Amino acid sequence: MAKVKSTFFCQNCGAQFPKWIGKCTSCHEWNTIVEEIVQKEEKRSWATQPATKKAAKSLKIDQITSTQESRLNTNNHELNRVLGGGLVTGSIVLLGGEPGIGKSTLLLQIALLMQQRVLYVSGEESQSQIKLRAERLANHNKECLILTETKTQNIFREIETNSPQVLVIDSIQTLHTDTIEASPGSISQIRETTAELIKFAKETNIPVILIGHITKDGAIAGPKILEHMVDVVLQFEGDRNHSYRILRAQKNRFGSTAELGIFEMQNTGLREVENPSEILISEKDADLTGAAIAATIEGMRPLMIEVQALVSTAVYGTPQRSATGYNIKRLNMLLAVLEKRAGFRLGTKDVFLNIAGGLRVEDPAIDLAVIAAILSSNEDEVIAPNICFTAEVGLSGEIRAVNRVEQRILEAEKLGFDKIVLSKYNKIPNQNYQIEIIKVGSMLDIVKALF
């Protein structure tokens, strides 16, 4: 009989303690320590047979042969882009997102699109529920196997019987293993089941995709070590009031973490958005003030997005500052620059900023478009719809250069813009562009160019 003991874990950071304490000494949170029953038992391999692999030996770095990792095509261009070219064999991918955002829909759609045998394991839905969703997606893969199970030992037994090429787990918080006596979703269960799946993936070279729940703060539920253990961490985000969903890579051992995939939620599933610039620029009948187009880059993809601003007199005395899809602190900084360097009195006015389409942008190259939209709304002057902006604004009011400006110019030219405003400090290659390039160096140059 294995010895049974209880251990105390922090539900916030996963730190382990021998006894209960009120405050976690690791993350300094109060009342997050809970007791869990841990059964000490010899760890078994994921397979029933004992591992016969010999101990690894150290090699000089010159003796190691570099091989290109093999990837599986998911038949989804947006997911392939974010993963860096496809699903790497033997990798562990963790997909997180808010409830109802479309995580299960995305992975079931991928399982039905792939040409490989996929085992879709669900601990949250029945097989009939998954069948109804699959019929709605209208994709067919006869090699897609559906299993409703939460015990890892039974899952591995099913894997030995059917030999799938890809494993999907929905979700990691519902799994449990016999090696420890803790409830599913607890810190120790998540850590142990993930370790078993990682061992399985590395030994069999089969990629595993996990769905992870998130907390009310937006972080993936469970210990922080979960994100360190896996190879790829993807975040599926979006606004419930918009139909567009954004897939970001927060961690990727096999590719870039700056890539971004855009989907549109429809009745038949998630549709890939090939040209997001046409969607992120809203259509309007009349020329309206407070709108400017920015040329930004997400990963390797240039995008044209619309920045909307509204400047009005503060009714309640204290001016309000609000931003959707943009950093509110950076907005306050740009407003201070406008007041100090250009003489616009915005301290007594409400300023509201919105990035159209529900997109959240961190690229500082949209600073110039934010400035232009605010000035347009404040002066009640319309910015011509055939002009776009790409530059960073400094604290002294100078217009700073941005990287990869050639891609931004070509994207603006492809979408039919006639003019693009950028910093005069940008080095532009000598090419015959069909778009007019307006170079500015300070805040006053912007005011003269627009009004």
TORLOVO-637993 format. One record per residue (C-alpha): residue in three letters; residue number from 1; x negated, y negated, z negated. Coordinates in steps of 0.1 Angstrom, whole numbers, always signed. Layout:
N
ATOM doke vonu     x     y     z
ATOM  ala  NUM     X     Y     Z
...
//
This chain:
451
ATOM doke vonu     x     y     z
ATOM  met    1    +0    +0    +0
ATOM  ala    2   -15   -34   +10
ATOM  lys    3   -20   -60   -16
ATOM  val    4    +6   -87   -15
ATOM  lys    5    -2  -122   -26
ATOM  ser    6   +13  -157   -22
ATOM  thr    7    -5  -186    -7
ATOM  phe    8    +4  -223    -4
ATOM  phe    9    +4  -241   +29
ATOM  cys   10    +9  -277   +39
ATOM  gln   11   +38  -279   +63
ATOM  asn   12   +23  -311   +79
ATOM  cys   13   -13  -302   +86
ATOM  gly   14   -15  -264   +78
ATOM  ala   15   -41  -267   +50
ATOM  gln   16   -42  -238   +26
ATOM  phe   17   -43  -240   -12
ATOM  pro   18   -46  -214   -40
ATOM  lys   19   -18  -231   -60
ATOM  trp   20    +9  -257   -56
ATOM  ile   21    +0  -294   -58
ATOM  gly   22   +21  -324   -52
ATOM  lys   23    -2  -342   -27
ATOM  cys   24   -20  -325    +2
ATOM  thr   25   -57  -334    -1
ATOM  ser   26   -62  -330   +37
ATOM  cys   27   -35  -352   +52
ATOM  his   28   -25  -371   +20
ATOM  glu   29   +12  -363   +24
ATOM  trp   30   +34  -358    -6
ATOM  asn   31   +57  -328   -12
ATOM  thr   32   +46  -308   +19
ATOM  ile   33   +31  -278    +1
ATOM  val   34   +52  -247    +3
ATOM  glu   35   +46  -211    -9
ATOM  glu   36   +44  -182   +16
ATOM  ile   37   +40  -145   +10
ATOM  val   38   +10  -132   +28
ATOM  gln   39    +4   -95   +31
ATOM  lys   40   -33   -86   +34
ATOM  glu   41   -36   -60   +60
ATOM  glu   42   -63   -49   +84
ATOM  lys   43   -58   -68  +116
ATOM  arg   44   -50   -45  +146
ATOM  ser   45   -56   -53  +182
ATOM  trp   46   -26   -62  +204
ATOM  ala   47   -29   -28  +220
ATOM  thr   48   -23    +5  +202
ATOM  gln   49   -58   +18  +211
ATOM  pro   50   -88    +5  +191
ATOM  ala   51  -110   -20  +210
ATOM  thr   52  -140    -4  +226
ATOM  lys   53  -157   -37  +236
ATOM  lys   54  -193   -39  +225
ATOM  ala   55  -206   -69  +206
ATOM  ala   56  -215   -99  +227
ATOM  lys   57  -251  -108  +232
ATOM  ser   58  -266  -143  +235
ATOM  leu   59  -279  -154  +269
ATOM  lys   60  -301  -183  +280
ATOM  ile   61  -280  -209  +299
ATOM  asp   62  -301  -203  +330
ATOM  gln   63  -292  -166  +330
ATOM  ile   64  -254  -172  +329
ATOM  thr   65  -237  -170  +363
ATOM  ser   66  -211  -197  +369
ATOM  thr   67  -180  -184  +386
ATOM  gln   68  -150  -203  +397
ATOM  glu   69  -119  -194  +376
ATOM  ser   70   -92  -176  +395
ATOM  arg   71   -58  -193  +395
ATOM  leu   72   -22  -182  +402
ATOM  asn   73    +0  -203  +424
ATOM  thr   74   +31  -213  +406
ATOM  asn   75   +48  -225  +438
ATOM  asn   76   +55  -258  +421
ATOM  his   77   +33  -286  +434
ATOM  glu   78   +38  -309  +404
ATOM  leu   79   +29  -282  +378
ATOM  asn   80    -1  -271  +399
ATOM  arg   81   -12  -307  +400
ATOM  val   82   -10  -311  +362
ATOM  leu   83   -27  -277  +355
ATOM  gly   84   -55  -286  +379
ATOM  gly   85   -47  -264  +408
ATOM  gly   86   -27  -235  +393
ATOM  leu   87   -23  -212  +364
ATOM  val   88   -58  -199  +353
ATOM  thr   89   -58  -161  +346
ATOM  gly   90   -62  -153  +309
ATOM  ser   91   -53  -188  +298
ATOM  ile   92   -29  -200  +271
ATOM  val   93    -6  -229  +280
ATOM  leu   94   +15  -246  +254
ATOM  leu   95   +45  -267  +266
ATOM  gly   96   +61  -291  +241
ATOM  gly   97   +90  -315  +243
ATOM  glu   98  +122  -327  +227
ATOM  pro   99  +152  -305  +224
ATOM  gly  100  +173  -304  +256
ATOM  ile  101  +146  -321  +277
ATOM  gly  102  +144  -290  +300
ATOM  lys  103  +115  -269  +288
ATOM  ser  104  +133  -236  +292
ATOM  thr  105  +147  -247  +325
ATOM  leu  106  +113  -256  +339
ATOM  leu  107   +96  -223  +328
ATOM  leu  108  +125  -201  +340
ATOM  gln  109  +125  -220  +373
ATOM  ile  110   +87  -213  +376
ATOM  ala  111   +93  -176  +367
ATOM  leu  112  +118  -173  +395
ATOM  leu  113   +96  -191  +420
ATOM  met  114   +64  -172  +414
ATOM  gln  115   +56  -142  +436
ATOM  gln  116   +41  -123  +406
ATOM  arg  117   +58  -100  +381
ATOM  val  118   +68  -123  +352
ATOM  leu  119   +80  -112  +317
ATOM  tyr  120  +102  -140  +303
ATOM  val  121  +106  -134  +265
ATOM  ser  122  +132  -155  +247
ATOM  gly  123  +139  -156  +210
ATOM  glu  124  +165  -182  +213
ATOM  glu  125  +189  -171  +240
ATOM  ser  126  +206  -138  +251
ATOM  gln  127  +199  -122  +284
ATOM  ser  128  +234  -131  +297
ATOM  gln  129  +227  -168  +288
ATOM  ile  130  +195  -167  +307
ATOM  lys  131  +212  -150  +336
ATOM  leu  132  +238  -178  +339
ATOM  arg  133  +210  -204  +340
ATOM  ala  134  +191  -184  +366
ATOM  glu  135  +222  -183  +388
ATOM  arg  136  +225  -221  +385
ATOM  leu  137  +189  -225  +395
ATOM  ala  138  +196  -205  +427
ATOM  asn  139  +160  -191  +428
ATOM  his  140  +154  -154  +432
ATOM  asn  141  +125  -133  +420
ATOM  lys  142  +133   -96  +417
ATOM  glu  143  +101   -91  +397
ATOM  cys  144  +112  -115  +369
ATOM  leu  145  +119   -95  +338
ATOM  ile  146  +140  -109  +309
ATOM  leu  147  +134   -97  +273
ATOM  thr  148  +151  -110  +241
ATOM  glu  149  +127  -102  +213
ATOM  thr  150  +110  -119  +184
ATOM  lys  151   +87   -92  +171
ATOM  thr  152   +52   -93  +187
ATOM  gln  153   +46   -56  +183
ATOM  asn  154   +78   -48  +204
ATOM  ile  155   +67   -74  +230
ATOM  phe  156   +33   -58  +234
ATOM  arg  157   +50   -24  +238
ATOM  glu  158   +72   -38  +266
ATOM  ile  159   +41   -53  +282
ATOM  glu  160   +24   -19  +283
ATOM  thr  161   +55    -4  +299
ATOM  asn  162   +60   -29  +327
ATOM  ser  163   +25   -45  +332
ATOM  pro  164   +35   -81  +340
ATOM  gln  165   +11  -105  +356
ATOM  val  166   +24  -136  +337
ATOM  leu  167   +40  -138  +302
ATOM  val  168   +63  -166  +291
ATOM  ile  169   +73  -170  +254
ATOM  asp  170  +103  -191  +245
ATOM  ser  171   +94  -202  +219
ATOM  ile  172   +64  -196  +197
ATOM  gln  173   +83  -207  +166
ATOM  thr  174  +107  -178  +168
ATOM  leu  175   +81  -150  +169
ATOM  his  176   +69  -130  +139
ATOM  thr  177   +45  -102  +133
ATOM  asp  178   +43   -73  +108
ATOM  thr  179    +8   -82   +96
ATOM  ile  180   +21  -109   +73
ATOM  glu  181   +52  -113   +52
ATOM  ala  182   +64  -148   +61
ATOM  ser  183   +94  -162   +78
ATOM  pro  184   +94  -170  +115
ATOM  gly  185   +84  -206  +122
ATOM  ser  186   +62  -209   +91
ATOM  ile  187   +26  -220   +93
ATOM  ser  188   +10  -186   +88
ATOM  gln  189   +34  -169  +113
ATOM  ile  190   +28  -194  +140
ATOM  arg  191   -10  -192  +135
ATOM  glu  192   -10  -154  +134
ATOM  thr  193   +13  -148  +164
ATOM  thr  194    -6  -173  +185
ATOM  ala  195   -39  -155  +176
ATOM  glu  196   -24  -122  +187
ATOM  leu  197   -13  -137  +220
ATOM  ile  198   -47  -153  +226
ATOM  lys  199   -64  -120  +220
ATOM  phe  200   -40  -103  +244
ATOM  ala  201   -46  -129  +271
ATOM  lys  202   -84  -128  +269
ATOM  glu  203   -85   -90  +269
ATOM  thr  204   -61   -84  +297
ATOM  asn  205   -67  -116  +318
ATOM  ile  206   -29  -123  +319
ATOM  pro  207   -19  -159  +315
ATOM  val  208    +5  -168  +287
ATOM  ile  209   +28  -198  +287
ATOM  leu  210   +43  -208  +253
ATOM  ile  211   +71  -232  +245
ATOM  gly  212   +66  -252  +214
ATOM  his  213   +92  -271  +193
ATOM  ile  214   +83  -306  +181
ATOM  thr  215   +89  -324  +149
ATOM  lys  216  +109  -356  +145
ATOM  asp  217   +76  -375  +148
ATOM  gly  218   +70  -361  +183
ATOM  ala  219   +42  -337  +173
ATOM  ile  220   +43  -300  +181
ATOM  ala  221   +57  -281  +151
ATOM  gly  222   +33  -259  +132
ATOM  pro  223    -3  -263  +122
ATOM  lys  224   -25  -287  +142
ATOM  ile  225   -49  -258  +148
ATOM  leu  226   -23  -245  +172
ATOM  glu  227   -32  -271  +197
ATOM  his  228   -69  -264  +192
ATOM  met  229   -64  -227  +198
ATOM  val  230   -47  -229  +232
ATOM  asp  231   -64  -238  +264
ATOM  val  232   -38  -263  +278
ATOM  val  233   -13  -285  +260
ATOM  leu  234   +15  -300  +282
ATOM  gln  235   +40  -326  +270
ATOM  phe  236   +74  -327  +287
ATOM  glu  237   +90  -361  +281
ATOM  gly  238  +118  -382  +294
ATOM  asp  239  +148  -403  +285
ATOM  arg  240  +182  -387  +281
ATOM  asn  241  +197  -417  +299
ATOM  his  242  +175  -411  +329
ATOM  ser  243  +173  -381  +352
ATOM  tyr  244  +136  -382  +355
ATOM  arg  245  +112  -361  +335
ATOM  ile  246   +74  -365  +332
ATOM  leu  247   +49  -337  +326
ATOM  arg  248   +16  -348  +311
ATOM  ala  249   -15  -328  +302
ATOM  gln  250   -27  -338  +267
ATOM  lys  251   -54  -311  +267
ATOM  asn  252   -68  -291  +296
ATOM  arg  253   -99  -270  +295
ATOM  phe  254   -97  -263  +333
ATOM  gly  255   -88  -297  +347
ATOM  ser  256   -81  -334  +341
ATOM  thr  257   -60  -346  +313
ATOM  ala  258   -50  -377  +332
ATOM  glu  259   -27  -360  +357
ATOM  leu  260   +10  -365  +357
ATOM  gly  261   +39  -346  +373
ATOM  ile  262   +74  -361  +379
ATOM  phe  263  +106  -342  +381
ATOM  glu  264  +143  -351  +386
ATOM  met  265  +169  -332  +366
ATOM  gln  266  +198  -320  +388
ATOM  asn  267  +226  -295  +385
ATOM  thr  268  +204  -270  +403
ATOM  gly  269  +174  -274  +381
ATOM  leu  270  +143  -296  +383
ATOM  arg  271  +135  -312  +416
ATOM  glu  272   +99  -322  +424
ATOM  val  273   +95  -359  +431
ATOM  glu  274   +70  -361  +459
ATOM  asn  275   +70  -399  +463
ATOM  pro  276   +77  -414  +429
ATOM  ser  277   +70  -450  +440
ATOM  glu  278  +103  -452  +460
ATOM  ile  279  +122  -441  +429
ATOM  leu  280  +105  -462  +403
ATOM  ile  281  +113  -494  +423
ATOM  ser  282  +150  -502  +417
ATOM  glu  283  +172  -512  +446
ATOM  lys  284  +191  -545  +443
ATOM  asp  285  +212  -565  +467
ATOM  ala  286  +201  -600  +457
ATOM  asp  287  +167  -615  +448
ATOM  leu  288  +166  -617  +410
ATOM  thr  289  +141  -634  +387
ATOM  gly  290  +119  -615  +362
ATOM  ala  291  +109  -586  +384
ATOM  ala  292   +74  -578  +397
ATOM  ile  293   +58  -548  +413
ATOM  ala  294   +26  -533  +399
ATOM  ala  295    +2  -509  +416
ATOM  thr  296    -9  -484  +389
ATOM  ile  297   -27  -451  +389
ATOM  glu  298   -17  -420  +368
ATOM  gly  299   -44  -394  +371
ATOM  met  300   -53  -392  +408
ATOM  arg  301   -19  -405  +419
ATOM  pro  302   -13  -441  +428
ATOM  leu  303   +22  -454  +419
ATOM  met  304   +42  -486  +425
ATOM  ile  305   +63  -494  +396
ATOM  glu  306   +87  -523  +388
ATOM  val  307   +82  -544  +357
ATOM  gln  308  +113  -563  +345
ATOM  ala  309  +112  -592  +321
ATOM  leu  310  +138  -614  +304
ATOM  val  311  +128  -646  +287
ATOM  ser  312  +155  -666  +268
ATOM  thr  313  +158  -691  +240
ATOM  ala  314  +158  -676  +206
ATOM  val  315  +193  -679  +192
ATOM  tyr  316  +186  -667  +156
ATOM  gly  317  +155  -688  +150
ATOM  thr  318  +130  -659  +149
ATOM  pro  319  +120  -649  +184
ATOM  gln  320  +123  -612  +193
ATOM  arg  321   +97  -592  +212
ATOM  ser  322  +108  -559  +227
ATOM  ala  323   +92  -536  +252
ATOM  thr  324  +103  -503  +268
ATOM  gly  325   +77  -482  +284
ATOM  tyr  326   +49  -507  +275
ATOM  asn  327   +27  -513  +245
ATOM  ile  328   +44  -540  +223
ATOM  lys  329   +10  -551  +209
ATOM  arg  330    -4  -557  +244
ATOM  leu  331   +28  -576  +252
ATOM  asn  332   +22  -599  +222
ATOM  met  333   -14  -604  +233
ATOM  leu  334    -4  -614  +269
ATOM  leu  335   +22  -639  +255
ATOM  ala  336    -5  -655  +233
ATOM  val  337   -28  -658  +264
ATOM  leu  338    +0  -674  +284
ATOM  glu  339    +6  -699  +256
ATOM  lys  340   -30  -707  +249
ATOM  arg  341   -46  -706  +284
ATOM  ala  342   -17  -716  +306
ATOM  gly  343    +3  -739  +284
ATOM  phe  344   +36  -721  +285
ATOM  arg  345   +56  -725  +253
ATOM  leu  346   +69  -690  +247
ATOM  gly  347   +66  -690  +209
ATOM  thr  348  +102  -700  +204
ATOM  lys  349  +117  -677  +231
ATOM  asp  350  +129  -641  +231
ATOM  val  351  +109  -618  +255
ATOM  phe  352  +122  -584  +266
ATOM  leu  353  +101  -562  +289
ATOM  asn  354  +111  -529  +306
ATOM  ile  355   +93  -505  +329
ATOM  ala  356  +120  -493  +354
ATOM  gly  357  +127  -456  +357
ATOM  gly  358  +120  -447  +321
ATOM  leu  359   +82  -444  +328
ATOM  arg  360   +57  -451  +300
ATOM  val  361   +25  -467  +314
ATOM  glu  362    -8  -472  +296
ATOM  asp  363   -28  -485  +326
ATOM  pro  364   -41  -521  +318
ATOM  ala  365   -39  -528  +356
ATOM  ile  366    -2  -537  +352
ATOM  asp  367   -11  -568  +330
ATOM  leu  368    -9  -591  +360
ATOM  ala  369   +25  -578  +370
ATOM  val  370   +37  -583  +333
ATOM  ile  371   +25  -619  +334
ATOM  ala  372   +42  -625  +368
ATOM  ala  373   +75  -611  +356
ATOM  ile  374   +75  -632  +324
ATOM  leu  375   +66  -663  +343
ATOM  ser  376   +93  -656  +369
ATOM  ser  377  +120  -652  +342
ATOM  asn  378  +108  -682  +323
ATOM  glu  379  +106  -706  +353
ATOM  asp  380  +137  -690  +369
ATOM  glu  381  +118  -685  +401
ATOM  val  382  +121  -654  +423
ATOM  ile  383   +89  -635  +432
ATOM  ala  384   +90  -623  +468
ATOM  pro  385   +98  -586  +471
ATOM  asn  386   +69  -580  +495
ATOM  ile  387   +42  -588  +470
ATOM  cys  388   +26  -566  +443
ATOM  phe  389    +0  -570  +416
ATOM  thr  390   -29  -550  +401
ATOM  ala  391   -53  -566  +377
ATOM  glu  392   -62  -567  +340
ATOM  val  393   -59  -599  +320
ATOM  gly  394   -85  -608  +294
ATOM  leu  395   -81  -628  +262
ATOM  ser  396   -98  -659  +277
ATOM  gly  397   -72  -659  +306
ATOM  glu  398   -96  -644  +332
ATOM  ile  399   -83  -619  +357
ATOM  arg  400  -105  -588  +354
ATOM  ala  401  -112  -562  +380
ATOM  val  402   -97  -527  +379
ATOM  asn  403  -111  -494  +391
ATOM  arg  404  -101  -475  +423
ATOM  val  405   -86  -506  +438
ATOM  glu  406   -89  -491  +473
ATOM  gln  407   -63  -464  +465
ATOM  arg  408   -39  -491  +451
ATOM  ile  409   -43  -512  +482
ATOM  leu  410   -36  -482  +505
ATOM  glu  411    -6  -472  +485
ATOM  ala  412    +9  -507  +487
ATOM  glu  413    +2  -509  +524
ATOM  lys  414   +18  -475  +530
ATOM  leu  415   +50  -486  +512
ATOM  gly  416   +53  -517  +533
ATOM  phe  417   +41  -545  +510
ATOM  asp  418   +27  -576  +528
ATOM  lys  419    +6  -590  +500
ATOM  ile  420   -13  -577  +470
ATOM  val  421   -27  -599  +442
ATOM  leu  422   -59  -587  +425
ATOM  ser  423   -90  -600  +408
ATOM  lys  424  -116  -619  +428
ATOM  tyr  425  -143  -598  +409
ATOM  asn  426  -131  -566  +426
ATOM  lys  427  -155  -553  +452
ATOM  ile  428  -134  -543  +482
ATOM  pro  429  -148  -522  +510
ATOM  asn  430  -149  -538  +544
ATOM  gln  431  -118  -523  +561
ATOM  asn  432   -92  -536  +583
ATOM  tyr  433   -62  -536  +559
ATOM  gln  434   -28  -544  +573
ATOM  ile  435   -19  -560  +539
ATOM  glu  436   -29  -595  +529
ATOM  ile  437   -52  -595  +498
ATOM  ile  438   -49  -625  +475
ATOM  lys  439   -78  -629  +451
ATOM  val  440   -74  -648  +418
ATOM  gly  441   -98  -654  +389
ATOM  ser  442   -78  -672  +362
ATOM  met  443   -43  -677  +348
ATOM  leu  444   -39  -710  +365
ATOM  asp  445   -46  -693  +399
ATOM  ile  446   -17  -670  +392
ATOM  val  447    +7  -700  +385
ATOM  lys  448    -4  -718  +417
ATOM  ala  449    -1  -686  +438
ATOM  leu  450   +34  -678  +426
ATOM  phe  451   +50  -712  +421
//
